[in-house]
């Protein structure tokens, strides 16, 4: 079959890499890929979602896979559905589970899904009254999409007040015109990515990502500095996750969530049990990179089953050991990453250490790639203890502005 992948990050590179291995695939098309993986398929130029859908129909494309959140929230799926092209991703309505923190919180509360207490603000006059109802630290979130950077943990009331004022003044544009203030929850976080076909929720193995910029989970939130899977859970935690999956599936059925796609549940294992921090309506980045390397099933078959509402009897197979992913970012990320700088010797480190590299913020200049974004690439490997090879590869990568955390999955097997 002919397949189109929309998006240009390391996540989309990983999806393209995995789907390229499927015997079902006859031709892969790419919309807005970065130059690091545009060679994996035929790139389609387009002027908008309607134009892209029309061109896809003309090319005989049978399935669209949407990697990132912005096109989902802006309605790409709705245009493809008008032309009867199958899509992995929700329409504009259900994309709001990610597109609006307040919408997601209401969905959780309405369906008795455990989450932190929260209030919303859209006017500076409400700040003091709202903050007085929370203890410190407190979490401040932009309601809309902010590329993973719209979350701030305030360690004082003054910090919280200043952050809310900055958000309401337009720090993230329309995304921060409304604010969600939420109780601070403590515990280990787990990323649970599931496939949904409108009737059945099929979970993948849990993964864990590292959102903070600096070692020991310090510094500002980022889009993610690394991830690994599977996560070693206690028996009671796995039981709670299974109960949560059943509850989410029932809620989606009750609310008539009629789409085929991916639901990412950001979970936290608190002393009071599992709670939901957020929903994403697509694969997470960087969790996708290790998950798809760890996957021992045909991803395209899974997507086709989802599109046909046939997930009920599907079993997903996984490799042994663990898969580790370390993100190499540009100095200055997430606020002012340095652009430029050649990225050399990737092929050499792949061969030497057996790692897989997925490209994100890169572009072609002549015969070479240069850095062109905050997160530049991901280095991944599957194995019993892949840390040494992944970190040696990162150390030897020839890229002058590189920054990466050196403690991703360093405490696997320990409980923090």
C-alpha positions as CSV (number, residue, x, y, z in Angstrom):
1,X,0.0,0.0,0.0
2,X,1.0,3.6,-0.4
3,X,1.5,5.5,2.8
4,X,2.1,9.2,3.7
5,X,3.8,10.4,6.9
6,X,3.4,14.0,7.9
7,X,6.1,15.7,10.0
8,X,9.8,16.4,10.2
9,X,11.2,15.4,13.6
10,X,13.1,12.4,14.9
11,X,9.7,10.8,15.8
12,X,8.6,10.9,12.2
13,X,12.0,9.6,11.1
14,X,11.6,6.6,13.4
15,X,8.0,6.0,12.0
16,X,9.3,6.2,8.4
17,X,12.3,3.9,9.3
18,X,10.0,1.3,10.9
19,X,7.3,1.4,8.2
20,X,9.9,1.0,5.5
21,X,10.6,-2.5,6.9
22,X,7.0,-3.6,6.2
23,X,6.2,-6.0,3.3
24,X,2.9,-4.2,3.1
25,X,4.5,-1.0,1.9
26,X,4.7,-0.4,-1.8
27,X,5.7,3.3,-1.7
28,X,6.3,5.8,1.1
29,X,5.5,9.5,0.7
30,X,6.7,12.3,3.1
31,X,5.2,15.7,3.9
32,X,7.6,18.2,5.5
33,X,10.4,15.7,6.3
34,X,13.7,17.1,7.5
35,X,16.7,16.5,5.2
36,X,18.1,13.8,7.4
37,X,15.4,11.2,6.3
38,X,13.8,12.7,3.2
39,X,15.6,9.9,1.2
40,X,13.3,7.3,2.8
41,X,10.4,8.3,0.6
42,X,9.0,10.7,-2.1
43,X,8.4,14.2,-0.7
44,X,5.1,15.9,-1.6
45,X,5.1,19.6,-2.0
46,X,1.7,21.2,-1.0
47,X,0.1,24.6,-0.2
48,X,-2.3,23.5,2.6
49,X,-4.2,20.5,4.0
50,X,-6.8,20.5,1.2
51,X,-4.1,20.6,-1.5
52,X,-2.2,17.8,0.3
53,X,-5.3,15.6,0.6
54,X,-6.1,16.1,-3.1
55,X,-2.6,15.2,-4.2
56,X,-2.7,12.2,-1.9
57,X,-5.9,11.0,-3.5
58,X,-4.4,11.5,-7.0
59,X,-1.3,9.5,-6.0
60,X,-3.4,6.6,-4.6
61,X,-2.2,7.1,-1.1
62,X,-4.3,4.9,1.2
63,X,-3.1,5.9,4.7
64,X,-1.9,9.1,6.3
65,X,0.1,9.0,9.6
66,X,0.3,12.3,11.4
67,X,3.3,12.7,13.6
68,X,3.0,16.0,15.3
69,X,0.3,17.8,17.2
70,X,-0.2,21.1,15.3
71,X,-1.7,19.6,12.1
72,X,-4.0,17.5,14.2
73,X,-5.4,20.5,16.1
74,X,-5.6,22.4,12.9
75,X,-7.8,19.9,11.1
76,X,-5.6,17.9,8.7
77,X,-7.5,14.6,9.5
78,X,-10.9,16.2,8.6
79,X,-9.7,17.1,5.1
80,X,-8.4,13.6,4.4
81,X,-11.5,11.9,5.7
82,X,-13.6,14.0,3.3
83,X,-11.8,12.1,0.5
84,X,-12.1,8.7,2.3
85,X,-8.4,8.3,2.9
86,X,-7.7,6.4,6.1
87,X,-5.8,8.3,8.8
88,X,-3.9,7.5,12.0
89,X,-4.9,10.5,14.1
90,X,-8.0,12.3,15.5
91,X,-10.1,14.9,13.8
92,X,-10.1,18.5,15.2
93,X,-12.6,17.6,17.9
94,X,-10.6,14.9,19.6
95,X,-7.3,16.5,19.0
96,X,-8.4,18.9,21.7
97,X,-7.5,16.3,24.3
98,X,-4.0,17.5,23.6
99,X,-4.8,21.0,22.2
100,X,-6.4,22.2,25.4
101,X,-5.3,21.3,28.9
102,X,-8.6,22.5,30.3
103,X,-10.5,20.2,27.8
104,X,-8.4,17.3,28.9
105,X,-9.0,18.0,32.6
106,X,-12.7,18.2,32.1
107,X,-12.7,14.8,30.1
108,X,-10.8,13.2,33.1
109,X,-13.1,14.7,35.7
110,X,-16.2,13.7,33.8
111,X,-15.0,10.2,33.4
112,X,-13.6,9.7,36.9
113,X,-10.0,9.4,35.6
114,X,-7.6,10.2,38.4
115,X,-5.7,13.5,37.9
116,X,-4.5,16.5,39.9
117,X,-6.8,19.2,41.2
118,X,-6.9,22.2,38.9
119,X,-8.4,25.6,38.2
120,X,-8.3,27.8,35.1
121,X,-7.4,31.5,34.7
122,X,-7.8,33.9,31.8
123,X,-7.7,37.2,33.6
124,X,-5.0,38.7,35.8
125,X,-7.6,39.8,38.4
126,X,-8.2,36.1,39.3
127,X,-4.6,35.2,40.0
128,X,-4.4,35.7,43.8
129,X,-7.8,34.1,44.4
130,X,-6.8,31.0,42.4
131,X,-3.3,30.6,43.9
132,X,-4.6,30.8,47.4
133,X,-6.3,27.5,46.8
134,X,-3.1,25.6,46.1
135,X,0.0,24.8,48.1
136,X,3.5,25.4,46.9
137,X,5.1,24.2,44.6
138,X,2.3,24.6,42.1
139,X,2.2,23.8,38.4
140,X,1.3,26.5,35.8
141,X,0.4,25.3,32.3
142,X,-0.4,27.1,29.1
143,X,-3.8,25.7,28.0
144,X,-2.8,25.3,24.3
145,X,0.1,23.8,22.4
146,X,3.5,25.2,23.4
147,X,5.9,22.5,22.0
148,X,6.5,21.0,25.4
149,X,7.7,24.2,26.9
150,X,4.4,25.6,28.3
151,X,4.7,24.0,31.8
152,X,6.3,25.7,34.7
153,X,6.7,24.4,38.3
154,X,6.6,27.4,40.6
155,X,8.6,27.1,43.8
156,X,6.9,30.2,45.4
157,X,3.7,32.1,45.1
158,X,5.6,35.1,43.6
159,X,7.1,32.8,40.9
160,X,3.7,31.4,40.1
161,X,2.1,34.9,39.9
162,X,4.9,36.2,37.6
163,X,4.7,33.2,35.3
164,X,0.9,33.4,35.0
165,X,1.3,37.1,34.1
166,X,3.9,36.3,31.5
167,X,1.7,33.6,30.0
168,X,-1.4,35.8,29.9
169,X,0.7,38.6,28.3
170,X,1.3,36.3,25.4
171,X,4.5,34.4,26.1
172,X,3.1,31.5,24.0
173,X,0.7,33.5,21.9
174,X,-2.8,32.2,21.7
175,X,-1.7,29.0,23.5
176,X,-1.3,30.9,26.8
177,X,-4.4,33.1,26.7
178,X,-5.9,30.6,29.1
179,X,-3.9,29.1,32.0
180,X,-4.4,25.9,33.9
181,X,-3.1,26.0,37.5
182,X,-2.7,22.5,38.9
183,X,-1.6,20.8,42.1
184,X,2.0,19.6,42.1
185,X,2.2,15.8,42.0
186,X,5.3,13.8,43.1
187,X,6.4,10.4,41.8
188,X,8.0,8.6,38.9
189,X,6.5,9.4,35.5
190,X,5.5,6.8,32.9
191,X,4.6,7.4,29.2
192,X,1.9,5.0,28.1
193,X,1.3,5.1,24.4
194,X,-1.7,3.2,23.1
195,X,-3.4,2.6,19.7
196,X,-7.1,3.3,19.5
197,X,-9.5,2.2,16.7
198,X,-12.8,3.6,18.0
199,X,-13.7,0.5,20.0
200,X,-10.5,-1.0,21.4
201,X,-7.5,0.5,23.2
202,X,-4.3,-1.4,22.6
203,X,-1.4,-0.3,24.9
204,X,2.2,-0.5,24.0
205,X,4.8,-1.2,26.7
206,X,5.4,1.7,29.1
207,X,8.3,4.1,28.4
208,X,9.9,6.8,30.4
209,X,11.2,10.2,29.1
210,X,13.3,12.9,30.6
211,X,11.7,16.3,30.2
212,X,14.2,18.5,32.1
213,X,17.2,20.0,30.4
214,X,19.8,19.2,33.0
215,X,21.0,16.1,34.9
216,X,19.2,15.0,38.0
217,X,16.0,16.4,36.5
218,X,17.0,20.0,37.0
219,X,16.5,23.0,34.7
220,X,13.6,24.0,32.4
221,X,11.2,21.7,30.7
222,X,12.0,20.7,27.2
223,X,10.4,18.6,24.5
224,X,12.3,15.7,25.9
225,X,16.0,14.9,26.4
226,X,15.9,11.1,26.2
227,X,13.8,8.0,26.9
228,X,13.9,4.3,27.4
229,X,11.7,1.3,27.4
230,X,10.4,-0.9,28.9
231,X,9.9,0.5,32.4
232,X,10.4,-1.9,35.3
233,X,7.1,-1.6,37.3
234,X,6.1,-3.1,40.6
235,X,3.3,-5.6,40.4
236,X,0.8,-3.3,42.0
237,X,1.8,-0.4,39.6
238,X,1.2,-2.7,36.6
239,X,-2.2,-3.6,38.0
240,X,-3.1,0.0,38.4
241,X,-2.0,0.8,34.8
242,X,-4.2,-2.1,33.6
243,X,-7.1,-0.7,35.5
244,X,-6.5,2.7,34.1
245,X,-6.4,1.3,30.5
246,X,-9.8,-0.3,31.0
247,X,-11.1,3.0,32.5
248,X,-9.8,5.1,29.6
249,X,-11.2,2.6,27.0
250,X,-14.6,2.8,28.7
251,X,-14.5,6.6,28.7
252,X,-13.6,6.9,25.0
253,X,-16.4,4.5,24.2
254,X,-18.8,6.5,26.4
255,X,-17.8,9.8,24.7
256,X,-18.0,8.2,21.2
257,X,-14.4,8.9,20.3
258,X,-14.8,7.6,16.7
259,X,-11.3,7.8,15.2
260,X,-8.2,5.6,14.7
261,X,-5.1,7.0,16.2
262,X,-2.6,7.1,19.0
263,X,-3.3,8.2,22.6
264,X,-0.4,9.1,24.8
265,X,-1.1,9.1,28.5
266,X,1.4,10.9,30.6
267,X,1.1,9.1,34.0
268,X,2.7,9.7,37.4
269,X,3.0,7.1,40.1
270,X,2.1,9.0,43.2
271,X,1.8,7.6,46.8
272,X,-2.0,7.8,46.3
273,X,-1.8,5.8,43.1
274,X,-1.6,6.5,39.4
275,X,-2.7,9.9,38.1
276,X,-2.8,11.4,34.6
277,X,-0.7,14.5,34.0
278,X,-1.6,15.0,30.3
279,X,-2.8,13.5,27.0
280,X,-1.1,13.7,23.7
281,X,-3.0,12.5,20.6
282,X,0.0,11.2,18.7
283,X,3.3,9.4,19.4
284,X,5.6,11.1,22.0
285,X,9.0,12.4,21.1
286,X,11.5,11.0,22.2
287,X,9.6,7.9,23.4
288,X,8.7,6.9,19.9
289,X,12.3,6.3,18.9
290,X,13.1,3.6,21.5
291,X,9.6,2.1,21.4
292,X,9.7,1.6,17.6
293,X,13.2,0.1,17.9
294,X,12.0,-2.2,20.6
295,X,8.9,-3.2,18.6
296,X,9.0,-6.7,17.1
297,X,5.8,-6.4,15.2
298,X,5.0,-4.8,11.8
299,X,4.0,-1.2,12.6
300,X,2.1,-0.8,9.3
301,X,0.0,-3.9,10.0
302,X,-0.9,-2.4,13.4
303,X,-1.9,0.9,11.8
304,X,-4.0,-0.9,9.2
305,X,-5.8,-3.0,11.9
306,X,-6.5,0.3,13.8
307,X,-7.9,1.9,10.6
308,X,-10.2,-1.1,10.1
309,X,-11.3,-1.3,13.8
310,X,-9.6,-4.7,14.2
311,X,-7.4,-4.1,17.2
312,X,-9.4,-6.4,19.5
313,X,-7.5,-9.6,18.7
314,X,-4.1,-8.0,18.0
315,X,-1.1,-8.9,20.1
316,X,2.0,-6.7,20.0
317,X,5.4,-8.4,20.2
318,X,8.5,-6.8,21.7
319,X,12.3,-7.5,21.7
320,X,14.2,-8.5,24.8
321,X,16.4,-6.3,27.0
322,X,15.9,-2.6,26.8
323,X,16.1,0.2,24.3
324,X,17.8,3.5,25.1
325,X,17.5,6.9,23.4
326,X,19.6,10.0,24.1
327,X,18.7,13.3,22.5
328,X,21.5,15.5,21.2
329,X,20.4,19.1,21.3
330,X,22.0,22.4,20.3
331,X,23.6,24.6,22.9
332,X,21.1,27.1,24.2
333,X,18.1,24.8,23.8
334,X,15.2,25.1,24.7
335,X,15.1,29.0,24.6
336,X,17.8,30.1,22.1
337,X,19.4,27.1,20.4
338,X,22.5,27.8,18.3
339,X,21.8,27.1,14.7
340,X,24.5,25.9,12.3
341,X,27.4,23.6,12.8
342,X,28.2,20.6,10.6
343,X,27.2,17.1,11.7
344,X,29.8,14.7,10.7
345,X,30.8,11.0,11.1
346,X,27.2,9.8,11.8
347,X,27.7,6.7,9.6
348,X,31.0,5.9,11.4
349,X,29.5,6.0,14.9
350,X,26.5,3.9,13.7
351,X,28.8,1.2,12.4
352,X,31.3,1.4,15.3
353,X,28.7,1.2,18.1
354,X,25.7,-0.4,16.5
355,X,23.4,2.6,17.2
356,X,20.5,4.0,15.2
357,X,20.4,7.8,14.6
358,X,17.1,9.6,14.0
359,X,17.3,13.1,12.7
360,X,15.3,16.1,14.0
361,X,16.6,19.7,13.6
362,X,18.8,19.3,10.6
363,X,19.1,20.6,7.0
364,X,21.2,19.8,4.0
365,X,24.0,22.2,3.0
366,X,25.8,21.0,0.0
367,X,26.8,17.3,0.7
368,X,26.6,17.8,4.5
369,X,24.0,18.1,7.2
370,X,24.0,21.1,9.5
371,X,22.0,21.7,12.7
372,X,18.9,23.7,12.3
373,X,16.8,23.4,15.4
374,X,16.8,22.8,19.2
375,X,16.8,19.0,19.3
376,X,19.2,17.9,16.5
377,X,19.1,14.1,16.6
378,X,18.5,11.0,18.7
379,X,20.9,8.2,19.3
380,X,19.3,4.9,20.1
381,X,20.2,1.2,20.7
382,X,18.6,-2.0,21.9
383,X,20.5,-4.4,24.1
384,X,21.1,-5.7,27.6
385,X,22.9,-2.6,28.6
386,X,23.1,-0.2,25.7
387,X,24.2,2.8,27.7
388,X,27.9,2.6,27.0
389,X,27.6,2.3,23.2
390,X,25.0,5.1,23.0
391,X,27.1,7.5,25.1
392,X,30.3,6.7,23.3
393,X,28.6,7.4,20.1
394,X,27.3,10.7,21.5
395,X,30.7,11.6,22.8
396,X,32.4,10.9,19.4
397,X,29.7,12.6,17.3
398,X,31.4,15.5,15.4
399,X,29.1,18.4,16.0
400,X,30.5,21.5,17.7
401,X,27.4,22.8,19.5
402,X,26.1,19.5,20.9
403,X,24.5,19.2,24.3
404,X,23.0,16.0,25.9
405,X,22.1,14.7,29.3
406,X,24.5,12.1,30.6
407,X,22.1,10.4,33.0
408,X,19.3,9.0,30.8
409,X,18.2,5.7,32.2
410,X,21.2,5.7,34.5
411,X,19.0,4.5,37.4
412,X,17.2,1.7,35.6
413,X,16.4,-1.0,38.1
414,X,16.6,1.5,41.0
415,X,13.6,3.3,42.5
416,X,14.3,7.0,42.9
